[in-house]
Amino acid sequence: MSKKVFFKTFGCRTNQFDTQIMISKLKDYKLAASEEEADFVVVNSCTVTNGADSSVRGYINRVERKNSGAKVLIAGCGAHSKGKELLDKGKVFGVFGHSEKEKINTILKQERPFYQIGDLNHIDSTVVSEFVGKSRAFIKVQEGCDFRCSYCIIPYVRGNARSLPINQVLEQIKKLAANGFGEFILTGTNVGSYGKDMGLSIAKLIKEISKIRGVRRIRIGSLEPIQIDDEFLELLNEPFMAKHLHIALQHTSDKMLMYMNRRNSYKSDLALFEKIAGFGYALGTDFIVGHPGESEEIWQEAISRVKELPLTHIHAFTYSPRDNTPSAKQKVLINGKISKARHRELTALIKEKNYQFRLKNSNNLTVLIESKKDGIFRGYDQFYNQITVKSNKDIEHSWILIDKAEAKAEGNYAVY
């Protein structure tokens, strides 16, 4: 009888794609439905914050209690930053890096504890033809990052920016589109850098993807402000573009942006956001609260600037130091309670901005229904707002048009 493998994925969409690669490479094993029935538990880990590391450690401890007979293997970014420590403590049976994941079928056959970290110059060659349990497909188009933001450990665990060959990306999407997928989310460590090493650009890639039969909607995981050029702006009226962009600002204070070693400034960020909002787009961003040096005066300036920005979505993080990063060496630390209060203030402000946006954009919503529970369906519209739908039809994994949604403070609702 084939042994069973359970995959637990933490962190970003790139990790979700990497898990699909591993699943596609399982030749001699079956997927387990839970940790309890698994012979192997593969943890595709995240290390972007201390909290991410804690979540991974906590999960590994729970697996040990639930199924002490399972062999736990750690992959992902945490393998590079914390894998050796976990192996030395006997918390995991094996550790393998990003470059090794395509060898998963062989890796699982190892009989002794191992540390197989590989290198940070690897480019995947696997083409995934299915996405287990998903309606949308995440497409990794590049790996690594050339930016060196002072708070970030990711370039050190993912390597420098490198792009997947365009023909491989297009083949990937053709296969998934032929299998019924219509929405594609382009992801990577620094998606907007796609093609810089090959004389291409993210805009050129999107144009080629849009020509593939079956592609209905294209989303981009995250972009840097300096990566949005005129060529990209020309795409904004195209029908295949999701009407939502996530553009990573990280802060609105120029002093904080300098501390963070960022490449953007508030004045140019505001002009860019206002221009894109003029095309009817919802706009999201990343924002780090409580980074060393964020005085009360700086925070008040920052939050007043957030009010000016046409933002609708936010990934807000309370700063936590990462070992061996420049920010971790800065001395002007912010009290944890103050950071949490600022985080609450910021997220409440964006929640209200999102509500006001939904009130004005509640008609003609193109929704891909992703899940069903107790006769209630949920999906995302073109603005990346979740909508709850009641229907007597089975519309799971279907595209539907909502003529008019009811926008409430907690979310959008409709009957179909």
C-alpha positions as CSV (number, residue, x, y, z in Angstrom):
1,M,0.0,0.0,0.0
2,S,1.3,3.5,-0.9
3,K,2.4,5.7,1.9
4,K,0.5,8.9,2.4
5,V,1.8,12.5,2.5
6,F,0.1,15.6,4.0
7,F,1.2,19.0,2.9
8,K,0.8,22.1,5.2
9,T,1.5,25.4,3.5
10,F,2.3,28.6,5.3
11,G,2.8,32.1,3.9
12,C,2.6,33.5,0.5
13,R,1.1,32.4,-2.9
14,T,4.6,31.5,-4.1
15,N,4.6,28.8,-1.4
16,Q,1.2,27.6,-2.5
17,F,2.5,27.2,-6.0
18,D,5.6,25.4,-4.7
19,T,3.3,23.0,-2.8
20,Q,1.5,22.2,-6.1
21,I,4.8,21.4,-7.7
22,M,5.6,18.9,-5.0
23,I,2.1,17.3,-5.2
24,S,2.6,16.9,-9.0
25,K,5.9,15.1,-8.4
26,L,4.5,12.5,-6.0
27,K,4.8,9.3,-8.1
28,D,5.0,6.6,-5.4
29,Y,2.9,8.2,-2.7
30,K,-0.7,9.3,-2.1
31,L,-2.1,12.5,-0.7
32,A,-3.4,12.3,2.9
33,A,-6.5,14.2,3.9
34,S,-5.2,15.1,7.3
35,E,-2.1,14.9,9.5
36,E,-3.5,12.0,11.5
37,E,-3.5,9.6,8.6
38,A,-0.2,10.7,7.1
39,D,3.1,8.8,7.1
40,F,4.9,12.1,6.1
41,V,4.0,15.7,6.9
42,V,5.7,18.2,4.6
43,V,5.7,21.7,6.1
44,N,6.2,24.3,3.4
45,S,7.2,27.1,5.8
46,C,7.3,30.9,5.9
47,T,9.9,32.9,7.7
48,V,8.9,36.5,6.8
49,T,8.3,37.4,10.5
50,N,9.0,36.0,13.9
51,G,5.3,35.3,14.1
52,A,5.6,33.1,11.0
53,D,8.5,31.1,12.6
54,S,6.4,30.7,15.7
55,S,3.4,29.4,13.7
56,V,5.6,26.8,12.0
57,R,7.1,25.6,15.3
58,G,3.7,25.5,16.9
59,Y,2.3,23.4,14.0
60,I,5.2,20.9,14.1
61,N,4.6,20.5,17.9
62,R,0.9,19.8,17.2
63,V,1.7,17.2,14.6
64,E,4.0,15.5,17.1
65,R,1.1,15.2,19.5
66,K,-1.5,14.1,16.9
67,N,0.6,11.6,15.0
68,S,4.0,10.8,16.7
69,G,4.7,8.2,14.0
70,A,4.7,10.7,11.1
71,K,8.0,11.9,9.7
72,V,8.0,15.7,9.6
73,L,9.9,17.4,6.8
74,I,10.4,21.2,6.5
75,A,10.6,23.0,3.2
76,G,10.1,26.6,2.1
77,C,11.9,29.7,3.4
78,G,12.0,28.5,7.0
79,A,14.1,25.6,5.9
80,H,16.9,28.1,5.0
81,S,16.5,30.2,8.2
82,K,15.5,27.7,10.9
83,G,15.8,24.3,9.4
84,K,19.2,23.3,10.8
85,E,18.1,24.3,14.3
86,L,14.9,22.3,14.1
87,L,16.8,19.3,12.7
88,D,19.4,19.5,15.5
89,K,16.7,19.6,18.1
90,G,15.0,16.5,16.6
91,K,11.8,18.4,15.8
92,V,12.0,17.4,12.1
93,F,13.2,14.3,10.2
94,G,14.5,16.2,7.2
95,V,15.1,19.7,5.8
96,F,15.2,20.6,2.1
97,G,15.5,23.9,0.3
98,H,13.7,25.5,-2.6
99,S,15.9,23.9,-5.3
100,E,15.2,20.4,-4.0
101,K,11.4,20.4,-4.0
102,E,11.1,18.9,-7.5
103,K,12.9,15.8,-6.1
104,I,10.3,15.2,-3.4
105,N,9.5,11.6,-4.5
106,T,13.2,10.7,-3.9
107,I,13.5,12.8,-0.8
108,L,10.7,11.0,0.9
109,K,12.6,7.7,0.5
110,Q,15.5,8.7,2.6
111,E,15.8,6.5,5.7
112,R,18.0,8.7,7.9
113,P,17.5,12.3,9.0
114,F,18.9,14.7,6.4
115,Y,19.7,18.4,5.7
116,Q,19.5,18.9,1.9
117,I,19.4,22.7,1.5
118,G,20.5,23.0,-2.1
119,D,21.2,26.4,-3.7
120,L,19.6,29.8,-4.3
121,N,20.1,30.0,-8.0
122,H,17.5,27.3,-9.0
123,I,14.7,27.9,-11.4
124,D,11.7,25.4,-11.4
125,S,11.2,23.4,-14.6
126,T,7.9,21.7,-13.5
127,V,4.7,22.5,-15.3
128,V,1.7,22.0,-13.1
129,S,-1.5,20.9,-14.9
130,E,-3.8,20.9,-11.9
131,F,-4.4,22.9,-8.7
132,V,-5.8,20.7,-6.0
133,G,-8.9,22.1,-4.4
134,K,-8.6,25.5,-6.0
135,S,-10.7,27.6,-8.4
136,R,-8.0,30.1,-9.2
137,A,-4.5,29.2,-10.2
138,F,-1.3,30.7,-8.8
139,I,1.4,31.0,-11.4
140,K,5.0,31.5,-10.2
141,V,6.7,33.6,-12.8
142,Q,9.9,34.5,-11.0
143,E,12.0,33.7,-7.9
144,G,14.1,35.9,-5.6
145,C,14.6,39.6,-5.1
146,D,17.3,42.1,-5.8
147,F,15.9,44.7,-3.4
148,R,17.6,44.9,0.0
149,C,14.9,46.5,2.2
150,S,16.4,46.8,5.7
151,Y,13.8,44.7,7.5
152,C,13.5,41.8,5.1
153,I,15.1,38.4,5.2
154,I,13.5,37.0,2.1
155,P,16.3,37.8,-0.4
156,Y,18.6,35.8,1.8
157,V,16.4,32.7,1.7
158,R,15.1,33.0,-1.8
159,G,18.1,34.4,-3.6
160,N,18.5,37.1,-6.2
161,A,15.7,37.8,-8.8
162,R,15.5,35.4,-11.7
163,S,12.7,34.8,-14.1
164,L,11.1,31.6,-15.4
165,P,11.3,31.2,-19.2
166,I,8.3,32.8,-20.8
167,N,7.5,29.7,-22.8
168,Q,7.3,27.7,-19.6
169,V,5.0,30.2,-18.0
170,L,2.7,30.2,-21.1
171,E,2.7,26.4,-21.3
172,Q,1.8,26.3,-17.6
173,I,-1.2,28.5,-18.2
174,K,-2.3,26.7,-21.4
175,K,-2.5,23.4,-19.5
176,L,-4.4,24.9,-16.6
177,A,-6.8,26.8,-18.9
178,A,-7.5,23.6,-20.8
179,N,-8.4,22.0,-17.4
180,G,-11.0,24.7,-16.7
181,F,-9.1,27.4,-14.8
182,G,-10.0,30.9,-15.9
183,E,-8.4,33.2,-13.3
184,F,-4.6,33.3,-12.9
185,I,-2.6,35.1,-10.2
186,L,0.9,35.9,-11.2
187,T,3.2,35.4,-8.2
188,G,6.8,35.3,-7.1
189,T,9.1,36.9,-4.6
190,N,9.2,40.2,-6.5
191,V,6.7,39.7,-9.4
192,G,7.3,43.1,-11.0
193,S,10.9,42.3,-11.7
194,Y,9.9,39.6,-14.1
195,G,11.9,39.6,-17.4
196,K,14.6,42.1,-16.3
197,D,17.1,39.3,-16.8
198,M,15.8,38.4,-20.2
199,G,14.9,41.7,-21.9
200,L,11.2,41.2,-21.1
201,S,8.8,42.8,-18.6
202,I,5.8,41.9,-16.6
203,A,3.6,43.9,-19.0
204,K,4.9,41.9,-22.0
205,L,4.2,38.6,-20.1
206,I,0.6,39.7,-19.3
207,K,0.0,40.5,-23.0
208,E,1.1,37.1,-24.0
209,I,-1.0,35.4,-21.3
210,S,-4.1,37.3,-22.4
211,K,-3.9,35.6,-25.8
212,I,-4.4,32.1,-24.4
213,R,-7.8,30.6,-24.9
214,G,-9.7,30.3,-21.7
215,V,-7.9,33.1,-19.8
216,R,-10.6,35.3,-18.3
217,R,-8.9,37.2,-15.6
218,I,-5.3,38.0,-14.7
219,R,-4.2,39.2,-11.3
220,I,-0.7,40.3,-10.2
221,G,0.3,39.3,-6.7
222,S,2.3,42.4,-5.7
223,L,4.2,45.2,-7.5
224,E,6.7,47.8,-6.4
225,P,5.8,51.4,-7.4
226,I,8.9,51.8,-9.5
227,Q,7.9,48.8,-11.6
228,I,4.7,50.4,-12.9
229,D,5.8,52.0,-16.1
230,D,3.9,53.4,-19.1
231,E,3.8,50.0,-20.8
232,F,2.1,48.6,-17.8
233,L,-0.4,51.5,-17.4
234,E,-1.5,50.8,-21.0
235,L,-3.0,47.5,-19.9
236,L,-5.3,49.0,-17.2
237,N,-8.3,49.3,-19.5
238,E,-8.0,45.7,-20.9
239,P,-11.0,43.5,-20.0
240,F,-8.7,40.6,-18.9
241,M,-7.2,42.7,-16.1
242,A,-8.6,42.3,-12.6
243,K,-9.6,45.7,-11.4
244,H,-7.4,45.4,-8.3
245,L,-3.7,46.0,-7.9
246,H,-1.6,45.4,-4.8
247,I,1.3,47.9,-4.8
248,A,3.8,47.5,-1.9
249,L,4.4,50.9,-0.3
250,Q,5.4,49.7,3.3
251,H,5.0,53.2,4.7
252,T,3.9,56.7,3.8
253,S,6.6,58.6,5.8
254,D,9.6,59.5,3.6
255,K,11.8,59.3,6.7
256,M,10.6,55.7,7.5
257,L,11.1,54.8,3.8
258,M,14.7,55.9,4.1
259,Y,15.1,53.9,7.3
260,M,13.7,50.9,5.5
261,N,16.0,51.3,2.5
262,R,13.0,51.5,0.2
263,R,13.0,52.9,-3.4
264,N,9.7,54.8,-3.3
265,S,8.6,58.2,-1.9
266,Y,5.2,59.4,-0.8
267,K,4.8,62.2,-3.4
268,S,5.3,59.8,-6.3
269,D,3.3,57.1,-4.6
270,L,0.3,59.4,-4.2
271,A,0.5,60.5,-7.9
272,L,0.7,56.9,-9.0
273,F,-2.2,55.7,-6.9
274,E,-4.5,58.6,-8.0
275,K,-3.7,57.8,-11.6
276,I,-4.5,54.1,-11.3
277,A,-7.7,54.8,-9.2
278,G,-8.8,57.0,-12.1
279,F,-9.1,53.8,-14.1
280,G,-11.6,52.5,-11.6
281,Y,-9.2,50.2,-9.7
282,A,-9.3,49.0,-6.1
283,L,-5.8,49.4,-4.6
284,G,-4.1,47.5,-1.9
285,T,-0.7,47.8,-0.2
286,D,1.6,46.4,2.4
287,F,2.4,48.5,5.5
288,I,4.8,47.9,8.3
289,V,3.7,49.5,11.6
290,G,6.2,50.0,14.5
291,H,9.4,49.8,12.6
292,P,12.4,51.2,14.6
293,G,12.3,55.0,14.4
294,E,8.6,55.4,14.0
295,S,8.0,58.3,16.4
296,E,4.6,59.6,17.3
297,E,5.2,62.6,15.1
298,I,6.1,60.3,12.1
299,W,3.1,58.1,12.8
300,Q,0.7,61.1,12.8
301,E,2.1,62.2,9.4
302,A,1.9,58.7,8.1
303,I,-1.7,58.1,9.0
304,S,-2.8,61.5,7.7
305,R,-1.2,60.5,4.4
306,V,-2.9,57.1,4.4
307,K,-6.2,59.1,4.5
308,E,-5.2,60.9,1.3
309,L,-4.4,57.7,-0.6
310,P,-7.2,55.9,-2.6
311,L,-6.6,52.6,-0.7
312,T,-9.2,49.8,-0.4
313,H,-7.1,46.9,0.9
314,I,-4.2,46.5,3.2
315,H,-1.8,43.9,4.5
316,A,-0.6,45.6,7.7
317,F,2.2,44.0,9.7
318,T,3.5,44.9,13.1
319,Y,7.2,45.0,12.8
320,S,9.2,42.1,14.3
321,P,13.0,42.0,13.9
322,R,14.6,39.4,11.7
323,D,18.0,38.1,12.7
324,N,20.9,39.4,10.5
325,T,18.9,42.2,8.9
326,P,19.9,45.9,9.2
327,S,16.7,46.9,10.9
328,A,17.2,44.4,13.7
329,K,20.3,46.4,14.7
330,Q,18.5,49.7,15.0
331,K,18.1,50.9,18.6
332,V,15.1,53.2,18.5
333,L,12.5,50.5,19.3
334,I,8.7,51.1,19.4
335,N,6.7,49.8,22.4
336,G,4.6,46.7,21.4
337,K,1.4,48.2,22.8
338,I,1.9,51.3,20.7
339,S,2.5,49.3,17.6
340,K,-0.6,47.3,18.1
341,A,-2.7,50.4,18.7
342,R,-1.3,51.9,15.5
343,H,-2.1,48.7,13.6
344,R,-5.7,48.8,14.8
345,E,-6.0,52.5,13.8
346,L,-4.6,51.7,10.3
347,T,-6.7,48.6,9.6
348,A,-9.9,50.3,10.8
349,L,-9.2,53.3,8.5
350,I,-8.8,51.0,5.4
351,K,-11.8,48.9,6.4
352,E,-13.9,52.1,6.2
353,K,-12.3,53.1,2.9
354,N,-13.1,49.6,1.5
355,Y,-16.7,49.9,2.6
356,Q,-17.0,53.3,0.9
357,F,-15.5,51.8,-2.3
358,R,-17.9,48.9,-2.2
359,L,-20.9,51.2,-1.8
360,K,-19.9,52.9,-5.1
361,N,-18.9,49.7,-6.9
362,S,-21.7,47.2,-6.2
363,N,-23.1,46.8,-9.7
364,N,-22.1,44.4,-12.5
365,L,-19.7,42.3,-10.4
366,T,-18.0,39.5,-12.1
367,V,-17.5,36.8,-9.5
368,L,-15.6,33.5,-9.5
369,I,-17.3,31.3,-6.8
370,E,-14.6,29.5,-4.9
371,S,-16.3,27.8,-2.0
372,K,-19.6,26.4,-0.7
373,K,-20.7,25.8,2.9
374,D,-24.3,25.1,4.1
375,G,-25.8,26.3,0.9
376,I,-23.9,29.6,1.0
377,F,-21.3,30.4,-1.7
378,R,-18.3,32.7,-1.5
379,G,-16.1,34.2,-4.2
380,Y,-14.2,37.3,-5.2
381,D,-15.2,40.0,-7.6
382,Q,-13.0,41.9,-10.1
383,F,-12.1,44.3,-7.3
384,Y,-10.8,41.5,-5.0
385,N,-13.7,42.0,-2.6
386,Q,-15.2,38.8,-1.2
387,I,-18.9,38.4,-1.8
388,T,-21.3,36.0,0.0
389,V,-24.0,34.6,-2.4
390,K,-27.2,32.7,-1.7
391,S,-28.4,30.5,-4.6
392,N,-30.6,27.5,-5.2
393,K,-28.2,26.4,-8.0
394,D,-24.8,24.7,-7.5
395,I,-22.6,27.5,-8.6
396,E,-19.3,26.4,-6.9
397,H,-16.3,27.1,-9.2
398,S,-18.5,29.0,-11.6
399,W,-18.3,32.5,-13.0
400,I,-21.4,34.5,-12.3
401,L,-22.5,38.1,-12.9
402,I,-24.0,39.9,-10.0
403,D,-26.2,42.8,-11.2
404,K,-26.4,44.4,-7.8
405,A,-24.8,43.5,-4.5
406,E,-25.7,44.7,-1.1
407,A,-22.7,46.4,0.4
408,K,-22.6,46.1,4.2
409,A,-19.8,47.1,6.5
410,E,-18.7,43.5,7.0
411,G,-18.9,42.5,3.3
412,N,-20.9,42.2,0.1
413,Y,-24.0,40.0,-0.2
414,A,-26.2,38.9,-3.1
415,V,-28.8,36.5,-4.2
416,Y,-28.3,34.7,-7.5
